[in-house]
Amino acid sequence: MIIVITGPTGVGKTKLSIELAKKYNAEIINYDSVQIYKGMDIASAKVTKEEAEGIPHHLIDFKDYRDDYSVYDYQIAARNKIKELQDKNKNIIFVGGTGLYIKATLYDYKFESDDEISDINLDTKELLYAIHEMNPDSKVDPNNRRRLIREYINLKSGVDNKKGNNLLYDNVYFIGLEISRDILYDRINKRVDIMVQNGLIEEAKYFFKKKPTKAIMTPIGYKELFKYFRNEISLDEALDLIKKNSRHYAKRQFTFFKNQMDIKWFNVDFNNFDNTIKEVEDYIEKRDN
């Protein structure tokens, strides 16, 4: 059995995953693209040792911030980890928020071959021009030729051709946690305040002093504080920007998951989270039978 838990920050994904792991003899695989990096703990809301309660977590806190790590890299690692755990008769729980990671892992999501890459003879400027002609909103890194070629091939062949919709595994349960927008935004705002109390500013300052990499410039929380460190905005403005960007990110997450996967959504009961856990367990056991 594979359980995928999704939902915006602050809705209880970590707690639910731990409780389900204990009940179903499962181990957890992270699918958050920031939590894979060492040291990016507070900004990514990485599970703590206390929160993990001894449940093994995989593909988390294992890459250096200077390492380039792609969706393709994750696809290979995650599928290998699935096989490893299934060979040990373990159930698997995926927890995170990077939708493309889980899509690439569990579905027949294909990437271009090395042969296709080697056949591209355009120079960097030509690639950039062609990409922006096909997709003016492309955010591809202009200094990474391999990524430019991938983007070019995907656009030329039709993006949908590589995004499979067929699950590769049996007994997969997609669980989504949701709450009303007002409650969600309030929890996000308060969560940012808690992150600051826990050392977010100090964590961001550590990476601010490093040479910028894709990993450093990805997390919400760093980019905004970097502006504060450069005296471009005040601390209050930076924190407000973190909250705003976190709210926007949560909205984009909902859009992706609701459009890309068949998810069973549960309204979280924050007054008694055990009720939410029981609802999810009842759903799994009813479907399993």
C-alpha positions as CSV (number, residue, x, y, z in Angstrom):
1,M,0.0,0.0,0.0
2,I,1.1,3.5,-0.9
3,I,-0.5,6.5,0.8
4,V,0.1,10.0,-0.5
5,I,-0.7,12.9,1.9
6,T,-0.9,16.4,0.6
7,G,-2.2,19.8,1.6
8,P,-0.9,23.2,2.4
9,T,1.5,24.0,5.2
10,G,0.1,23.9,8.7
11,V,-2.8,21.5,8.1
12,G,-1.4,18.5,10.0
13,K,0.3,16.4,7.2
14,T,3.2,15.4,9.4
15,K,1.1,14.3,12.4
16,L,-1.3,12.4,10.1
17,S,1.7,10.7,8.4
18,I,3.2,9.5,11.7
19,E,-0.1,8.1,13.0
20,L,-0.8,6.3,9.8
21,A,2.8,4.9,9.7
22,K,2.4,3.5,13.1
23,K,-0.9,1.9,12.3
24,Y,0.0,0.4,8.9
25,N,3.7,-0.6,9.4
26,A,4.9,2.1,7.0
27,E,7.9,4.2,6.4
28,I,7.8,7.8,5.1
29,I,9.2,9.2,1.9
30,N,9.5,13.0,1.6
31,Y,8.4,14.6,-1.6
32,D,9.2,18.2,-0.7
33,S,11.9,19.7,-3.0
34,V,13.4,21.9,-0.3
35,Q,13.4,19.4,2.6
36,I,15.9,17.3,0.6
37,Y,18.6,19.8,1.5
38,K,20.6,19.8,4.7
39,G,20.2,22.8,6.9
40,M,17.1,24.1,5.3
41,D,15.0,23.0,8.3
42,I,12.9,25.9,9.5
43,A,12.0,27.4,6.1
44,S,10.8,24.0,4.8
45,A,9.1,23.0,8.0
46,K,11.2,19.8,8.1
47,V,10.0,17.1,10.4
48,T,11.9,17.2,13.7
49,K,13.3,14.1,15.5
50,E,10.6,14.5,18.2
51,E,7.8,14.7,15.6
52,A,9.1,11.7,13.7
53,E,8.6,9.5,16.8
54,G,11.1,7.0,15.5
55,I,9.4,6.5,12.2
56,P,12.1,6.2,9.4
57,H,12.0,9.1,6.9
58,H,13.6,8.8,3.5
59,L,14.8,11.3,0.8
60,I,15.0,14.0,3.4
61,D,18.0,16.1,4.6
62,F,20.5,14.3,2.4
63,K,21.6,16.8,-0.3
64,D,24.1,19.7,0.0
65,Y,22.7,23.1,-1.0
66,R,25.4,23.3,-3.8
67,D,24.1,20.1,-5.4
68,D,21.8,20.3,-8.4
69,Y,18.9,18.0,-8.0
70,S,16.2,17.5,-10.6
71,V,12.7,16.0,-10.8
72,Y,14.4,13.2,-12.9
73,D,16.9,12.6,-10.0
74,Y,14.0,12.4,-7.6
75,Q,12.0,10.0,-9.8
76,I,14.8,7.5,-9.9
77,A,15.6,7.8,-6.2
78,A,11.9,7.5,-5.1
79,R,11.1,4.6,-7.3
80,N,14.2,2.7,-6.0
81,K,13.1,3.5,-2.5
82,I,9.6,2.2,-3.2
83,K,11.1,-1.1,-4.4
84,E,13.4,-1.3,-1.4
85,L,10.6,-0.8,1.1
86,Q,8.2,-3.1,-0.7
87,D,10.8,-5.8,-0.7
88,K,10.9,-5.4,3.1
89,N,7.1,-5.8,3.2
90,K,6.7,-2.2,4.3
91,N,3.8,0.1,3.4
92,I,4.8,3.5,2.2
93,I,3.6,7.0,3.0
94,F,4.6,10.0,0.8
95,V,4.4,13.4,2.5
96,G,5.2,16.7,1.0
97,G,4.0,19.4,-1.3
98,T,6.0,19.3,-4.5
99,G,3.4,17.9,-6.8
100,L,5.7,17.3,-9.8
101,Y,7.8,15.0,-7.6
102,I,4.9,12.7,-6.8
103,K,3.5,12.9,-10.3
104,A,6.8,11.9,-11.8
105,T,7.3,9.1,-9.4
106,L,3.9,7.3,-9.3
107,Y,2.7,7.9,-12.9
108,D,4.2,7.0,-16.3
109,Y,5.9,10.4,-16.5
110,K,8.6,10.3,-19.1
111,F,11.7,12.5,-19.6
112,E,13.6,13.0,-22.8
113,S,16.5,10.7,-23.6
114,D,20.2,11.5,-23.7
115,D,20.0,10.9,-27.5
116,E,17.4,13.6,-27.9
117,I,19.6,16.0,-25.9
118,S,22.7,15.3,-27.9
119,D,20.8,16.0,-31.2
120,I,20.2,19.7,-30.2
121,N,22.6,21.9,-32.1
122,L,21.2,25.4,-31.1
123,D,23.4,27.6,-29.1
124,T,22.3,29.1,-25.7
125,K,20.9,32.3,-27.1
126,E,19.0,30.4,-29.8
127,L,17.6,28.0,-27.3
128,L,16.4,30.9,-25.1
129,Y,14.8,32.7,-28.0
130,A,13.0,29.6,-29.2
131,I,11.8,28.7,-25.7
132,H,10.4,32.2,-25.0
133,E,8.7,32.1,-28.4
134,M,6.8,29.0,-27.4
135,N,6.3,29.9,-23.7
136,P,6.9,33.6,-22.8
137,D,6.4,32.6,-19.1
138,S,9.2,30.1,-19.0
139,K,11.3,30.3,-15.8
140,V,14.0,28.0,-17.0
141,D,17.6,28.7,-15.8
142,P,19.3,30.5,-18.7
143,N,22.7,29.4,-17.5
144,N,21.9,25.7,-17.4
145,R,22.2,24.4,-20.9
146,R,20.9,20.9,-20.1
147,R,17.7,22.4,-18.5
148,L,17.4,24.7,-21.5
149,I,17.5,21.7,-23.9
150,R,15.0,19.8,-21.7
151,E,12.6,22.8,-21.8
152,Y,13.0,23.1,-25.5
153,I,12.3,19.5,-26.2
154,N,9.3,19.4,-23.9
155,L,7.8,22.5,-25.6
156,K,8.6,21.2,-29.1
157,S,7.0,17.8,-28.5
158,G,4.1,19.1,-26.5
159,V,4.3,19.2,-22.7
160,D,1.4,16.8,-22.2
161,N,3.2,14.1,-24.0
162,K,5.6,13.5,-21.1
163,K,3.0,13.9,-18.3
164,G,1.5,10.4,-18.0
165,N,-1.8,9.9,-16.3
166,N,-1.5,6.2,-15.7
167,L,-0.5,5.0,-12.2
168,L,2.4,2.6,-12.1
169,Y,1.5,1.1,-8.7
170,D,-1.4,-0.7,-7.2
171,N,-3.2,0.2,-3.9
172,V,-2.3,3.9,-4.0
173,Y,-4.4,6.2,-1.7
174,F,-4.3,10.0,-2.3
175,I,-5.3,11.8,0.9
176,G,-5.7,15.6,0.9
177,L,-6.1,17.8,4.0
178,E,-7.9,21.0,3.6
179,I,-9.5,23.8,5.6
180,S,-11.4,27.0,4.8
181,R,-9.4,29.8,3.2
182,D,-9.8,32.1,6.2
183,I,-8.5,29.5,8.7
184,L,-5.7,28.5,6.3
185,Y,-4.4,32.0,5.8
186,D,-4.6,32.7,9.5
187,R,-2.6,29.5,10.3
188,I,0.0,30.4,7.6
189,N,0.4,33.8,9.1
190,K,0.9,32.4,12.6
191,R,3.2,29.7,11.3
192,V,5.5,32.3,9.8
193,D,5.7,34.0,13.2
194,I,6.5,30.7,14.9
195,M,9.2,30.0,12.3
196,V,10.8,33.4,13.1
197,Q,10.7,32.5,16.8
198,N,12.4,29.2,16.0
199,G,15.3,30.8,14.2
200,L,14.2,31.4,10.5
201,I,16.1,34.7,10.3
202,E,19.3,33.2,11.6
203,E,18.9,30.2,9.2
204,A,18.3,32.6,6.2
205,K,21.3,34.7,7.2
206,Y,23.5,31.6,7.2
207,F,22.6,30.9,3.5
208,F,22.7,34.6,2.6
209,K,26.4,34.5,3.2
210,K,26.9,31.6,0.8
211,K,27.2,31.8,-3.0
212,P,23.7,31.7,-4.4
213,T,22.5,28.4,-5.8
214,K,19.1,27.2,-7.0
215,A,18.5,25.5,-3.7
216,I,19.2,28.7,-1.7
217,M,16.9,30.8,-3.9
218,T,14.0,28.3,-3.9
219,P,12.5,28.4,-0.3
220,I,9.8,30.9,0.6
221,G,11.4,32.7,3.5
222,Y,14.9,33.1,2.2
223,K,14.4,35.3,-0.8
224,E,12.2,37.7,1.2
225,L,14.7,38.0,4.1
226,F,17.6,38.4,1.6
227,K,15.9,41.7,0.6
228,Y,15.9,42.7,4.2
229,F,19.6,41.8,4.7
230,R,20.4,44.0,1.7
231,N,18.4,46.9,3.3
232,E,16.0,46.9,0.4
233,I,12.9,46.5,2.7
234,S,12.2,46.5,6.4
235,L,11.9,43.3,8.5
236,D,8.2,43.8,8.8
237,E,7.9,44.1,5.1
238,A,9.9,41.0,4.6
239,L,7.8,39.0,7.0
240,D,4.6,40.3,5.4
241,L,6.0,39.2,2.0
242,I,6.8,35.7,3.3
243,K,3.2,35.4,4.5
244,K,1.8,36.6,1.2
245,N,4.0,34.3,-0.9
246,S,3.1,31.4,1.4
247,R,-0.6,32.0,0.9
248,H,-0.1,32.2,-2.9
249,Y,1.9,29.0,-2.9
250,A,-0.8,27.2,-1.0
251,K,-3.3,28.3,-3.6
252,R,-1.1,27.0,-6.4
253,Q,-0.7,23.7,-4.6
254,F,-4.4,23.2,-4.3
255,T,-4.8,24.0,-8.0
256,F,-2.1,21.4,-9.0
257,F,-3.3,18.6,-6.9
258,K,-7.0,19.1,-7.7
259,N,-6.3,19.1,-11.4
260,Q,-3.6,16.4,-11.6
261,M,-4.7,13.6,-9.3
262,D,-7.8,11.8,-7.9
263,I,-7.5,12.9,-4.3
264,K,-9.9,12.2,-1.4
265,W,-10.1,15.5,0.5
266,F,-10.7,15.7,4.3
267,N,-11.7,18.8,6.2
268,V,-9.3,19.0,9.2
269,D,-10.8,19.1,12.7
270,F,-8.3,21.2,14.6
271,N,-10.4,20.9,17.8
272,N,-9.8,17.2,17.8
273,F,-7.3,16.0,15.2
274,D,-8.0,12.4,16.2
275,N,-11.3,12.7,14.4
276,T,-9.5,13.5,11.2
277,I,-7.1,10.6,11.7
278,K,-10.0,8.3,12.2
279,E,-11.8,9.6,9.1
280,V,-8.8,8.9,7.0
281,E,-8.3,5.4,8.5
282,D,-11.9,4.5,7.9
283,Y,-11.6,5.6,4.3
284,I,-8.5,3.5,3.7
285,E,-9.9,0.4,5.4
286,K,-13.2,0.8,3.6
287,R,-11.5,1.1,0.2
288,D,-9.1,-1.7,1.1
289,N,-12.0,-4.1,1.6
